[in-house]
Amino acid sequence: MINFDLNFMIALFFGILVLYILARLLYLPMRIIMRFLGNTVMGAIMLALFNLAGAYWGLQIGINVITAVIIGFLGIPGIIMLLILQRVTML
């Protein structure tokens, strides 16, 4: 059986306090990382739908992490920007 002496209680209190402080410090960065990943996934989905619809007019953008991040953060203007960059680099 565990002996609940003063040293054990103090160590338990400080252990819980350290866990609480770490959770509070890491909460905001984890929210930012999760939002970034969510935007990237949504950008990849939007890009796949655009490529599906754009196949009729010969408009396609390669699906990779960079384009998914750009479209995830910028949305429709990101698609337009990537199309313009694609046409400019073809010249």
Beta strands, then each sheet from edge to edge (+ up, - down):
end
